[in-house]
Amino acid sequence: MAGARQAVSEARRIVVKVGSSSLTTAAGGLDADRVDALVNVLAKVRSGGERELVLVSSGAIAAGLAPLGLARRPRDLARQQAAASVGQGLLMARYTASFARYGVRVGQVLLTSDDMSRRAHHRNASRTLDKLLAMGAFPVVNENDTVATDEIRFGDNDRLAALVAHLVHADLLVLLSDVDGVYDGDPARPGTSRISLVRGPEDLAHVEIGSAGKAGVGTGGMVTKIEAASIAAAAGVPVVLTSTVHAGDALAGADTGTYFHPTGRRSADRLLWLQHASTPQGSLTLDDGAVRAVVERRKSLLPAGIAGVEGEFSAGDPVELRDREGRPVARGLVNFDAKEIPRLIGRSTRDLARDLGPEYEREVVHRDDLVVLHP
């Protein structure tokens, strides 16, 4: 355990995620004292110049509730987006003012899951974050809620934080909330204890996980935090999950919260986003040979291996690749519109090029844009 906490204290580049309940009042609206308290800790950690921090901050929707006269978080997407639009500006203004006390400039980075699956956008986001850090600015990341078209959230930004940690090649991810770690039961019940170290999923197999916090302004509960920690750990990034009031101790390597030991190695950044953050817009059914080629030999998907198509999608959209039984085996970015696929099914690229033109002599999903889904 000592070695794990030493790894925390020695981490040079760190992503910190904070939830809505740690920044706002239950009625909505930012709590300036809470924001200042968090900034005090973060500014101190980076003050020596040896550690770089990126903050993934929830709170935009919650901050926009009171100014728009909303008593509680709305359920419909349009009002959530309106609240996010108002609240995001207030959130950044609060961070800007708070960090200014330490002479630190703040940079806003708004990300969407769709953008981050695409090569050029992913590369640009990575460069922007690297440049902000190199120039001494403090990046504050949030999902671009105002343009979300499906679910408004990754999982209260927990999953977003795990993916950002991988994107910036972080040495550590710290997930902050109103709970000081994972417990082996309901923390409110006597006799339960904090789980200080998680080496793998088996360590949590017996644990009952609770849902969203009492404040009612956030969307994620302990389930999303453990899922996010597992994503980061599987990608080689260690994680500490603890409460915001213990943030300073956690970043110093003290025995607080729950430490998730890395369980895997780093993979191609964008493929992690494709696997965990993209929403498939349709599906392609593969024949048995194509399944073997994609899953076992990690080949591109060619038209000859397709047995069926479902959904409405455009070239560049994420799609699910399924076997004949309908089981998802992979996910990838498709090179053709859905309406084009039927005339490609089962045909060789040479035949397609002869009959339809040279632009059809290509993969339906290139192996560089494809991730195999492990069972």
BANU-374563 format. One line per 3 residues: number of its first residue (from 0); their letters; for each residue x, y, z of N, C-alpha, C. Coordinates in steps of 0.02 Angstrom, whole numbers, m for minus. Example, Ala and Ser with C-alpha at 12.3 -4.5 7.8 and 13.67 -1.06 7.14 Angstrom:
<atoms>
0	AS	660 m284 390 615 m225 390 660 m165 390 | 642 m112 354 684 m53 357 645 2 394
</atoms>
This chain:
<atoms>
0	MAG	41 m60 0 0 0 0 43 63 0 | 100 60 37 144 117 40 170 135 m29 | 185 83 m69 210 95 m137 158 129 m180
3	ARQ	95 110 m171 41 141 m210 35 215 m194 | 36 231 m130 30 301 m111 91 341 m130 | 149 309 m134 209 343 m157 202 362 m230
6	AVS	171 316 m269 158 330 m339 113 392 m346 | 67 401 m300 23 460 m301 63 523 m287 | 104 521 m236 141 581 m217 194 600 m269
9	EAR	215 551 m310 266 564 m360 236 580 m429 | 170 575 m436 137 589 m500 151 661 m522 | 172 669 m584 189 736 m608 130 769 m644
12	RIV	95 732 m686 37 760 m722 m26 726 m695 | m72 766 m670 m130 740 m633 m194 770 m661 | m244 727 m671 m312 750 m687 m355 744 m625
15	VKV	m388 798 m606 m432 799 m548 m503 811 m572 | m550 770 m550 m620 780 m568 m660 798 m506 | m702 850 m511 m744 870 m454 m817 870 m477
18	GSS	m861 847 m434 m932 841 m450 m972 902 m430 | m1032 906 m457 m1076 964 m444 m1089 974 m370 | m1100 919 m334 m1119 925 m263 m1064 956 m221
21	SLT	m1002 955 m247 m946 983 m210 m936 1058 m224 | m974 1085 m271 m964 1154 m293 m1025 1198 m284 | m1083 1168 m276 m1146 1206 m277 m1188 1193 m215
24	TAA	m1238 1235 m206 m1286 1224 m153 m1340 1176 m179 | m1377 1147 m133 m1429 1099 m153 m1482 1133 m196 | m1492 1197 m186 m1543 1234 m224 m1519 1255 m293
27	GGL	m1456 1244 m306 m1427 1268 m369 m1389 1333 m357 | m1341 1347 m398 m1299 1406 m388 m1232 1386 m358 | m1180 1421 m378 m1113 1404 m355 m1102 1428 m284
30	DAD	m1065 1388 m246 m1045 1405 m178 m973 1430 m183 | m965 1496 m179 m899 1527 m189 m847 1501 m140 | m868 1489 m78 m821 1464 m27 m796 1395 m45
33	RVD	m841 1352 m70 m820 1285 m90 m772 1286 m149 | m787 1329 m198 m742 1335 m255 m674 1360 m233 | m674 1411 m191 m610 1439 m167 m570 1387 m128
36	ALV	m603 1347 m88 m568 1296 m48 m535 1245 m94 | m569 1224 m147 m540 1177 m195 m481 1209 m231 | m489 1271 m253 m436 1306 m289 m375 1315 m245
39	NVL	m386 1328 m181 m330 1334 m134 m286 1272 m136 | m318 1214 m135 m281 1150 m136 m245 1141 m203 | m280 1152 m258 m251 1141 m324 m193 1189 m338
42	AKV	m202 1252 m318 m149 1301 m329 m86 1284 m289 | m96 1258 m230 m39 1238 m188 m1 1180 m218 | m39 1132 m245 m7 1072 m274 37 1090 m333
45	RSG	15 1138 m374 53 1156 m434 103 1213 m422 | 105 1240 m362 145 1301 m349 220 1289 m356 | 243 1228 m344 315 1215 m349 339 1210 m421
48	GER	292 1205 m468 311 1202 m538 328 1132 m562 | 328 1082 m518 346 1014 m537 286 972 m556 | 226 995 m539 166 955 m553 118 995 m596
51	ELV	89 961 m646 40 991 m691 m29 963 m676 | m79 1006 m674 m146 984 m658 m195 1004 m713 | m243 959 m725 m300 973 m768 m362 959 m726
54	LVS	m409 1006 m725 m470 997 m686 m529 981 m732 | m562 926 m720 m625 911 m754 m681 929 m705 | m718 979 m721 m766 1007 m673 m838 1001 m697
57	SGA	m879 968 m658 m951 971 m668 m976 1037 m639 | m1041 1047 m641 m1069 1106 m608 m1102 1157 m653 | m1095 1149 m720 m1125 1200 m764 m1201 1200 m759
60	IAA	m1231 1142 m765 m1305 1138 m762 m1329 1160 m693 | m1297 1134 m640 m1318 1152 m572 m1311 1227 m560 | m1257 1258 m587 m1246 1329 m577 m1298 1371 m613
63	GLA	m1328 1343 m667 m1376 1381 m705 m1448 1376 m680 | m1460 1333 m630 m1529 1322 m607 m1558 1385 m575 | m1526 1411 m523 m1552 1469 m487 m1560 1530 m532
66	PLG	m1510 1548 m572 m1518 1607 m615 m1577 1602 m663 | m1595 1541 m683 m1651 1532 m729 m1717 1517 m693 | m1716 1522 m626 m1776 1511 m587 m1800 1439 m585
69	LAR	m1754 1392 m595 m1771 1321 m593 m1759 1294 m523 | m1810 1262 m495 m1804 1237 m427 m1761 1174 m423 | m1759 1136 m477 m1720 1074 m477 m1694 1060 m547
72	RPR	m1649 1013 m552 m1620 995 m617 m1676 971 m664 | m1684 1003 m722 m1738 982 m768 m1723 914 m800 | m1775 881 m821 m1767 816 m853 m1761 821 m929
75	DLA	m1791 873 m958 m1790 877 m1031 m1724 908 m1055 | m1701 885 m1112 m1636 904 m1138 m1630 978 m1152 | m1683 1010 m1180 m1678 1080 m1199 m1665 1125 m1138
78	RQQ	m1700 1111 m1082 m1690 1153 m1023 m1624 1136 m989 | m1601 1074 m993 m1535 1058 m968 m1482 1097 m1006 | m1490 1101 m1072 m1442 1137 m1112 m1444 1212 m1098
81	AAA	m1504 1239 m1087 m1510 1310 m1069 m1475 1324 m1003 | m1485 1279 m954 m1453 1288 m889 m1377 1283 m896 | m1354 1236 m937 m1282 1229 m948 m1253 1291 m981
84	SVG	m1290 1320 m1028 m1266 1379 m1064 m1255 1438 m1016 | m1304 1448 m971 m1297 1502 m921 m1245 1483 m869 | m1247 1421 m845 m1204 1400 m791 m1131 1394 m809
87	QGL	m1115 1375 m871 m1045 1366 m890 m1007 1431 m885 | m1038 1486 m906 m1005 1551 m900 m993 1570 m828 | m1043 1557 m786 m1036 1573 m714 m982 1530 m682
90	LMA	m980 1467 m702 m930 1420 m674 m859 1443 m692 | m848 1460 m755 m781 1482 m776 m763 1549 m745 | m812 1594 m738 m798 1659 m706 m776 1649 m634
93	RYT	m808 1601 m601 m790 1587 m531 m720 1558 m525 | m704 1511 m569 m636 1482 m569 m584 1535 m587 | m599 1576 m637 m552 1628 m659 m536 1675 m601
96	ASF	m588 1697 m566 m578 1743 m509 m540 1709 m452 | m556 1646 m439 m525 1611 m384 m451 1597 m397 | m435 1575 m457 m365 1561 m474 m324 1625 m481
99	ARY	m358 1681 m497 m323 1745 m504 m290 1766 m439 | m316 1742 m382 m285 1758 m318 m214 1731 m314 | m199 1682 m356 m132 1652 m357 m94 1670 m421
102	GVR	m122 1716 m460 m89 1736 m522 m90 1682 m576 | m140 1639 m573 m145 1583 m620 m201 1597 m670 | m185 1588 m734 m235 1597 m787 m271 1531 m799
105	VGQ	m335 1536 m816 m377 1477 m826 m396 1472 m900 | m394 1411 m927 m415 1400 m995 m474 1351 m998 | m527 1369 m1034 m586 1326 m1039 m578 1278 m1098
108	VLL	m592 1214 m1086 m591 1163 m1139 m656 1124 m1136 | m699 1131 m1187 m762 1096 m1190 m756 1039 m1241 | m772 979 m1220 m764 920 m1263 m830 884 m1273
111	TSD	m837 851 m1330 m893 807 m1342 m866 737 m1358 | m905 687 m1341 m883 618 m1353 m877 605 m1428 | m922 634 m1467 m920 623 m1540 m856 651 m1570
114	DMS	m839 712 m1551 m777 742 m1576 m716 702 m1558 | m715 676 m1497 m654 644 m1472 m642 576 m1503 | m690 548 m1537 m680 485 m1572 m648 496 m1641
117	RRA	m650 557 m1665 m625 571 m1732 m552 595 m1729 | m512 569 m1774 m440 578 m1770 m417 650 m1764 | m440 693 m1811 m415 762 m1813 m436 800 m1750
120	HHR	m498 792 m1728 m523 827 m1669 m486 803 m1607 | m476 738 m1603 m441 709 m1545 m370 737 m1540 | m337 740 m1597 m268 765 m1599 m265 838 m1579
123	NAS	m314 878 m1603 m315 949 m1586 m328 960 m1512 | m373 921 m1482 m387 928 m1411 m324 911 m1370 | m289 859 m1391 m228 840 m1356 m176 896 m1359
126	RTL	m168 925 m1419 m119 979 m1427 m138 1040 m1386 | m203 1057 m1385 m225 1115 m1347 m210 1107 m1273 | m227 1049 m1245 m214 1037 m1174 m140 1039 m1159
129	DKL	m100 1008 m1202 m27 1008 m1191 0 1080 m1193 | m24 1120 m1240 1 1188 m1246 m21 1232 m1187 | m82 1223 m1164 m105 1260 m1104 m60 1245 m1045
132	LAM	m44 1181 m1035 m1 1162 m979 69 1191 m988 | 96 1187 m1050 163 1212 m1063 168 1287 m1051 | 112 1323 m1063 112 1396 m1054 93 1417 m983
135	GAF	84 1368 m939 72 1384 m869 m1 1398 m852 | m46 1387 m900 m117 1397 m886 m147 1336 m852 | m205 1345 m823 m238 1290 m788 m300 1270 m828
138	PVV	m298 1212 m863 m356 1192 m903 m414 1168 m859 | m473 1194 m874 m535 1170 m842 m578 1139 m897 | m590 1074 m891 m625 1036 m943 m696 1020 m921
141	NEN	m742 1024 m968 m810 1002 m956 m837 974 m1021 | m889 933 m1016 m923 911 m1077 m960 971 m1105 | m964 975 m1172 m1000 1030 m1204 m1074 1015 m1202
144	DTV	m1104 1024 m1143 m1174 1006 m1132 m1222 1042 m1179 | m1205 1102 m1199 m1253 1142 m1238 m1264 1113 m1308 | m1220 1070 m1332 m1230 1041 m1399 m1240 965 m1396
147	ATD	m1248 938 m1336 m1260 866 m1330 m1326 849 m1365 | m1326 795 m1404 m1386 777 m1441 m1417 712 m1415 | m1381 676 m1373 m1408 613 m1347 m1412 621 m1271
150	EIR	m1382 578 m1233 m1379 587 m1161 m1336 649 m1146 | m1355 688 m1097 m1320 750 m1081 m1252 736 m1049 | m1241 676 m1024 m1181 664 m984 m1143 601 m1006
153	FGD	m1079 600 m988 m1039 540 m992 m1056 495 m932 | m1077 523 m878 m1086 490 m814 m1061 540 m762 | m1093 598 m760 m1074 653 m717 m1001 671 m725
156	NDR	m976 667 m786 m908 685 m803 m855 637 m775 | m876 585 m740 m827 536 m715 m791 501 m772 | m831 475 m819 m801 440 m875 m760 488 m918
159	LAA	m785 550 m927 m747 600 m963 m679 610 m932 | m677 614 m865 m613 624 m830 m565 566 m842 | m591 505 m843 m548 446 m856 m519 450 m926
162	LVA	m559 472 m974 m535 477 m1043 m487 535 m1052 | m499 590 m1016 m453 647 m1019 m385 627 m988 | m387 589 m934 m325 566 m903 m283 527 m953
165	HLV	m316 487 m993 m280 449 m1045 m258 496 m1101 | m300 543 m1119 m284 590 m1173 m221 630 m1159 | m212 653 m1098 m155 696 m1080 m96 656 m1052
168	HAD	m103 588 m1054 m50 544 m1027 m35 560 m954 | m88 564 m915 m81 581 m844 m50 524 m805 | m16 541 m751 13 492 m706 m37 471 m652
171	LLV	m92 510 m646 m140 498 m592 m206 531 m608 | m261 497 m589 m328 526 m592 m356 528 m521 | m381 586 m500 m412 593 m434 m485 612 m444
174	LLS	m530 569 m420 m602 580 m426 m628 605 m358 | m653 667 m358 m677 698 m296 m753 703 m296 | m782 689 m237 m855 694 m230 m871 709 m157
177	DVD	m932 693 m136 m950 704 m66 m943 640 m24 | m912 588 m52 m901 525 m17 m826 513 m14 | m800 492 44 m727 488 53 m697 421 33
180	GVY	m730 385 m13 m702 322 m37 m755 270 m49 | m734 212 m70 m779 156 m80 m783 116 m15 | m845 101 7 m855 63 68 m883 m6 53
183	DGD	m873 m52 99 m898 m120 88 m972 m128 105 | m1006 m72 112 m1078 m70 125 m1100 2 126 | m1161 15 149 m1186 83 155 m1145 119 209
186	PAR	m1109 174 190 m1067 210 239 m1106 235 299 | m1173 244 291 m1214 270 346 m1228 216 398 | m1217 153 380 m1231 98 427 m1169 83 469
189	PGT	m1179 69 533 m1122 50 576 m1091 m16 551 | m1026 m22 562 m992 m85 546 m963 m88 476 | m976 m37 434 m947 m37 367 m878 m4 369
192	SRI	m836 m22 323 m768 7 323 m747 26 252 | m701 73 250 m676 98 186 m629 46 155 | m636 37 90 m591 m6 52 m533 38 28
195	SLV	m474 28 54 m419 74 39 m383 57 m26 | m385 m6 m48 m349 m26 m108 m390 m74 m150 | m395 m60 m215 m428 m104 m263 m377 m124 m315
198	RGP	m361 m188 m318 m312 m213 m366 m345 m235 m431 | m410 m248 m429 m446 m269 m489 m520 m276 m474 | m561 m289 m524 m634 m295 m515 m654 m345 m462
201	EDL	m614 m397 m453 m632 m449 m404 m634 m422 m333 | m596 m368 m320 m596 m339 m252 m661 m305 m235 | m703 m291 m286 m767 m257 m274 m826 m301 m289
204	AHV	m813 m365 m303 m867 m411 m323 m920 m418 m269 | m902 m410 m206 m949 m420 m150 m980 m355 m125 | m964 m299 m158 m984 m234 m132 m1048 m209 m164
207	EIG	m1094 m185 m123 m1155 m153 m148 m1140 m80 m161 | m1153 m56 m222 m1135 12 m240 m1197 56 m240 | m1192 114 m207 m1248 160 m203 m1255 203 m264
210	SAG	m1308 244 m267 m1322 287 m325 m1305 359 m309 | m1339 407 m341 m1320 478 m337 m1323 504 m266 | m1284 557 m254 m1279 585 m187 m1342 620 m164
213	KAG	m1340 641 m101 m1400 669 m69 m1417 739 m95 | m1367 775 m120 m1380 845 m139 m1429 851 m197 | m1429 803 m241 m1478 803 m295 m1462 848 m354
216	VGT	m1401 877 m355 m1384 921 m411 m1338 886 m461 | m1308 831 m442 m1266 793 m488 m1305 737 m520 | m1271 701 m564 m1304 646 m598 m1271 580 m584
219	GGM	m1207 581 m564 m1171 519 m555 m1169 498 m483 | m1172 434 m471 m1163 407 m405 m1099 368 m402 | m1092 325 m351 m1031 286 m344 m1022 238 m403
222	VTK	m1077 217 m434 m1072 171 m491 m1030 201 m546 | m1045 264 m565 m1008 296 m620 m936 308 m601 | m923 321 m538 m854 334 m516 m812 270 m520
225	IEA	m842 214 m499 m805 151 m503 m795 130 m575 | m846 142 m618 m838 127 m689 m781 169 m719 | m779 234 m701 m727 278 m726 m658 256 m701
228	ASI	m655 239 m637 m591 216 m609 m567 152 m644 | m614 109 m660 m596 47 m695 m571 60 m765 | m602 108 m801 m580 126 m868 m508 153 m865
231	AAA	m496 199 m818 m429 229 m812 m377 176 m792 | m394 135 m743 m347 84 m719 m330 34 m775 | m381 15 m814 m370 m31 m870 m326 0 m923
234	AGV	m324 66 m926 m282 102 m975 m215 122 m944 | m200 96 m885 m134 107 m856 m128 168 m811 | m184 200 m795 m182 261 m753 m208 244 m683
237	PVV	m167 253 m630 m192 242 m562 m243 295 m542 | m287 277 m496 m343 321 m477 m350 324 m401 | m364 383 m376 m385 391 m306 m455 420 m306
240	LTS	m500 388 m271 m570 410 m264 m580 431 m192 | m596 494 m181 m605 519 m112 m651 580 m112 | m660 609 m53 m703 668 m48 m664 732 m60
243	TVH	m699 784 m80 m667 847 m96 m631 877 m35 | m657 867 24 m625 894 84 m558 861 98 | m547 802 69 m484 766 79 m438 772 18
246	AGD	m453 819 m27 m415 825 m89 m341 836 m76 | m325 881 m30 m255 896 m15 m217 835 9 | m247 798 55 m215 737 81 m206 686 26
249	ALA	m257 678 m17 m254 629 m70 m196 644 m118 | m189 708 m137 m137 727 m184 m67 724 m153 | m65 726 m87 0 720 m52 21 647 m42
252	GAD	m25 600 m59 m8 530 m52 m29 500 14 | m70 536 53 m92 510 118 m142 452 107 | m151 412 158 m196 354 154 m268 378 163
255	TGT	m295 407 112 m365 429 113 m399 404 50 | m463 392 53 m500 369 m5 m483 298 m25 | m500 282 m88 m487 216 m115 m440 222 m174
258	YFH	m386 184 m173 m337 184 m227 m349 126 m273 | m355 141 m338 m364 89 m389 m298 78 m425 | m271 19 m417 m208 2 m447 m217 m8 m522
261	PTG	m169 15 m565 m176 3 m637 m181 m72 m652 | m227 m89 m697 m237 m160 m714 m217 m175 m785 | m201 m124 m825 m183 m135 m895 m130 m86 m917
264	RRS	m116 m88 m982 m67 m43 m1011 m101 8 m1056 | m65 62 m1069 m93 114 m1112 m102 90 m1183 | m157 110 m1214 m171 93 m1283 m178 157 m1323
267	ADR	m194 151 m1388 m203 210 m1429 m259 254 m1399 | m243 317 m1387 m289 361 m1351 m360 361 m1379 | m364 373 m1445 m429 383 m1476 m473 322 m1473
270	LLW	m442 262 m1474 m481 200 m1471 m515 192 m1404 | m485 219 m1351 m518 216 m1285 m582 258 m1286 | m580 315 m1319 m639 356 m1327 m691 320 m1369
273	LQH	m668 290 m1423 m714 254 m1467 m751 199 m1429 | m715 164 m1385 m744 108 m1349 m791 131 m1294 | m771 183 m1257 m808 201 m1196 m851 263 m1201
276	AST	m842 304 m1253 m878 368 m1254 m922 378 m1315 | m914 335 m1366 m953 346 m1427 m1021 311 m1422 | m1070 339 m1458 m1136 309 m1462 m1147 282 m1533
279	PQG	m1149 216 m1542 m1158 188 m1610 m1222 214 m1642 | m1216 235 m1705 m1274 260 m1742 m1308 207 m1784 | m1280 147 m1784 m1308 91 m1821 m1264 31 m1811
282	SLT	m1277 m22 m1849 m1238 m83 m1841 m1228 m118 m1908 | m1173 m155 m1912 m1158 m197 m1969 m1152 m269 m1945 | m1186 m315 m1978 m1180 m385 m1962 m1125 m416 m2006
285	LDD	m1080 m452 m1974 m1023 m481 m2009 m1032 m556 m2018 | m1006 m583 m2072 m1006 m656 m2079 m950 m685 m2035 | m948 m751 m2028 m901 m782 m1981 m829 m766 m1998
288	GAV	m813 m765 m2063 m745 m750 m2083 m724 m679 m2066 | m769 m632 m2074 m755 m563 m2058 m746 m553 m1982 | m786 m589 m1942 m779 m586 m1870 m708 m608 m1850
291	RAV	m686 m664 m1879 m619 m689 m1863 m565 m639 m1885 | m575 m610 m1944 m525 m562 m1970 m520 m500 m1926 | m578 m475 m1904 m579 m413 m1864 m556 m426 m1792
294	VER	m583 m480 m1762 m571 m492 m1690 m503 m525 m1678 | m488 m577 m1715 m427 m616 m1702 m366 m589 m1738 | m375 m567 m1800 m318 m545 m1839 m312 m469 m1843
297	RKS	m360 m434 m1812 m360 m361 m1809 m354 m329 m1878 | m393 m355 m1925 m394 m329 m1993 m450 m278 m2002 | m447 m240 m2056 m501 m194 m2074 m563 m234 m2096
300	LLP	m621 m201 m2093 m682 m233 m2117 m692 m214 m2190 | m695 m265 m2233 m706 m255 m2305 m778 m269 m2323 | m803 m241 m2379 m873 m252 m2399 m892 m326 m2404
303	AGI	m844 m368 m2426 m858 m439 m2436 m879 m474 m2372 | m859 m447 m2314 m874 m480 m2251 m938 m458 m2218 | m975 m413 m2250 m1037 m386 m2220 m1097 m428 m2241
306	AGV	m1139 m445 m2192 m1198 m485 m2206 m1263 m446 m2197 | m1259 m386 m2166 m1320 m347 m2155 m1304 m279 m2125 | m1352 m233 m2127 m1343 m166 m2101 m1408 m142 m2069
309	EGE	m1401 m105 m2013 m1459 m76 m1978 m1443 m4 m1959 | m1494 38 m1955 m1486 106 m1931 m1475 156 m1986 | m1475 220 m1966 m1462 275 m2012 m1399 310 m1988
312	FSA	m1347 308 m2029 m1284 340 m2009 m1250 369 m2071 | m1203 413 m2058 m1165 445 m2111 m1092 423 m2106 | m1055 432 m2160 m984 416 m2159 m950 455 m2102
315	GDP	m909 419 m2063 m876 450 m2006 m909 436 m1940 | m971 411 m1942 m1007 395 m1880 m982 330 m1849 | m987 324 m1782 m971 259 m1750 m1027 209 m1762
318	VEL	m1009 148 m1778 m1057 94 m1786 m1034 33 m1747 | m1081 m10 m1730 m1066 m72 m1695 m1058 m128 m1746 | m1009 m170 m1737 m999 m228 m1780 m1021 m289 m1741
321	RDR	m1067 m328 m1770 m1097 m385 m1735 m1086 m450 m1773 | m1086 m506 m1735 m1083 m571 m1769 m1154 m591 m1790 | m1161 m650 m1820 m1226 m670 m1847 m1279 m680 m1793
324	EGR	m1257 m690 m1729 m1304 m698 m1674 m1324 m630 m1644 | m1297 m577 m1671 m1314 m510 m1647 m1272 m486 m1590 | m1219 m522 m1573 m1175 m502 m1517 m1125 m450 m1541
327	PVA	m1117 m394 m1505 m1067 m343 m1524 m996 m371 m1517 | m956 m366 m1568 m887 m390 m1564 m836 m333 m1572 | m858 m277 m1601 m812 m221 m1611 m852 m158 m1623
330	RGL	m817 m102 m1623 m847 m37 m1637 m798 1 m1681 | m824 39 m1730 m779 75 m1774 m812 133 m1809 | m772 174 m1842 m797 231 m1880 m805 209 m1952
333	VNF	m865 215 m1978 m882 187 m2044 m864 237 m2099 | m844 212 m2157 m822 255 m2213 m877 268 m2264 | m936 240 m2254 m991 249 m2301 m1056 267 m2265
336	DAK	m1101 300 m2300 m1168 312 m2273 m1207 247 m2270 | m1256 243 m2225 m1296 182 m2218 m1330 162 m2284 | m1354 212 m2321 m1390 197 m2383 m1346 168 m2438
339	EIP	m1279 177 m2430 m1233 149 m2480 m1216 76 m2466 | m1223 55 m2403 m1199 m12 m2383 m1233 m70 m2421 | m1299 m69 m2430 m1331 m128 m2460 m1301 m149 m2527
342	RLI	m1281 m102 m2568 m1253 m122 m2633 m1179 m143 m2628 | m1149 m136 m2568 m1080 m158 m2558 m1076 m229 m2529 | m1131 m251 m2498 m1130 m313 m2459 m1106 m373 m2501
345	GRS	m1056 m408 m2472 m1032 m470 m2501 m989 m462 m2564 | m972 m400 m2583 m935 m390 m2645 m862 m371 m2631 | m819 m389 m2677 m748 m372 m2669 m737 m300 m2687
348	TRD	m685 m271 m2659 m669 m200 m2673 m650 m192 m2747 | m620 m244 m2777 m602 m239 m2848 m664 m234 m2891 | m714 m275 m2876 m777 m272 m2914 m812 m205 m2905
351	LAR	m811 m181 m2843 m844 m117 m2829 m810 m60 m2866 | m744 m61 m2868 m707 m8 m2903 m723 m10 m2978 | m730 m70 m3005 m745 m76 m3077 m815 m51 m3093
354	DLG	m863 m69 m3049 m934 m53 m3064 m955 17 m3041 | m927 40 m2985 m951 102 m2954 m899 158 m2953 | m836 142 m2967 m785 194 m2966 m731 181 m2916
357	PEY	m672 211 m2925 m614 197 m2882 m624 217 m2809 | m670 264 m2796 m681 285 m2725 m713 229 m2684 | m736 177 m2716 m766 121 m2679 m716 65 m2665
360	ERE	m654 75 m2686 m603 24 m2674 m569 39 m2607 | m607 33 m2553 m580 46 m2486 m618 8 m2434 | m592 11 m2373 m622 m25 m2317 m687 8 m2296
363	VVH	m733 m32 m2270 m793 m4 m2240 m777 25 m2172 | m735 m10 m2133 m707 16 m2070 m633 m1 m2070 | m590 50 m2068 m518 39 m2067 m496 15 m1999
366	RDD	m446 m27 m1996 m424 m55 m1931 m398 m1 m1883 | m374 56 m1910 m352 111 m1866 m411 147 m1833 | m471 136 m1860 m532 167 m1832 m577 115 m1800
369	LVV	m548 62 m1773 m587 5 m1750 m560 m21 m1683 | m604 m35 m1637 m584 m63 m1573 m624 m126 m1560 | m590 m178 m1540 m622 m242 m1525 m651 m239 m1455
372	LHP	m714 m260 m1447 m747 m259 m1381 m736 m326 m1348 | m698 m326 m1295 m684 m388 m1260 m743 m407 m1216 | m762 m470 m1214 m820 m492 m1173 m805 m483 m1099
</atoms>
